[in-house]
Amino acid sequence: MGEVTVRSTLVLILTAALAVVRGDDSFTGPSAEFRVETGDTLVLVAGHAAMDVAFEYLETRVGRETVTR
């Protein structure tokens, strides 16, 4: 997987990341430098159009099979 950070994702898709869930841990209000890892669950807030862009971006970065809409 290419490096995906909260910053690289949010700058391009204009969403707000409320939290990242990793296993039994959750990280609320992650910083822009927070590194997103394989298996993480992103909790995002955005309008419909921006959310579509977010999913498309993530699918191209980490693979369509790993992204659940």
C-alpha positions as CSV (number, residue, x, y, z in Angstrom):
1,M,0.0,0.0,0.0
2,G,1.3,3.5,-0.8
3,E,1.6,5.8,2.2
4,V,-1.8,7.2,3.1
5,T,-2.0,9.9,5.8
6,V,-5.0,11.8,7.1
7,R,-3.5,14.9,5.5
8,S,-3.1,13.3,2.0
9,T,-6.6,12.1,2.1
10,L,-8.4,15.1,3.6
11,V,-6.6,17.8,1.5
12,L,-7.8,16.1,-1.7
13,I,-11.3,15.2,-0.7
14,L,-12.5,18.0,1.7
15,T,-13.8,15.7,4.4
16,A,-13.4,15.7,8.1
17,A,-11.9,12.7,9.8
18,L,-13.7,12.2,13.2
19,A,-11.8,9.1,14.1
20,V,-9.6,6.2,13.1
21,V,-10.4,2.8,14.6
22,R,-7.5,0.3,14.7
23,G,-8.3,-3.0,16.3
24,D,-9.5,-2.3,19.8
25,D,-8.1,1.3,19.8
26,S,-9.7,4.5,18.5
27,F,-8.0,7.8,17.7
28,T,-10.4,10.7,17.8
29,G,-9.6,13.9,16.0
30,P,-6.5,12.4,14.3
31,S,-3.8,14.9,13.3
32,A,-3.0,15.6,9.7
33,E,0.2,13.6,10.0
34,F,-1.6,10.5,11.5
35,R,-0.6,7.4,9.4
36,V,-3.5,5.3,8.2
37,E,-2.7,1.6,8.2
38,T,-4.1,-1.4,6.4
39,G,-7.2,-2.6,8.3
40,D,-8.0,0.8,9.8
41,T,-11.5,2.1,9.8
42,L,-11.9,5.7,9.0
43,V,-14.9,7.6,10.4
44,L,-15.5,10.5,7.9
45,V,-18.0,13.3,7.6
46,A,-18.7,14.9,4.2
47,G,-21.4,15.8,1.8
48,H,-22.4,13.1,-0.7
49,A,-20.2,14.4,-3.6
50,A,-17.1,14.7,-1.3
51,M,-17.7,11.3,0.1
52,D,-17.9,9.8,-3.4
53,V,-14.5,11.4,-4.1
54,A,-13.1,10.1,-0.8
55,F,-14.1,6.5,-1.6
56,E,-12.7,6.8,-5.2
57,Y,-9.4,8.2,-3.8
58,L,-9.1,5.5,-1.2
59,E,-10.0,2.8,-3.7
60,T,-7.2,3.9,-6.0
61,R,-4.7,4.2,-3.2
62,V,-5.3,1.0,-1.3
63,G,-7.4,-1.1,-3.6
64,R,-11.1,-1.4,-4.3
65,E,-11.3,-4.8,-2.4
66,T,-10.2,-3.2,0.9
67,V,-12.6,-0.2,0.9
68,T,-16.1,-0.7,2.2
69,R,-18.7,1.9,1.4
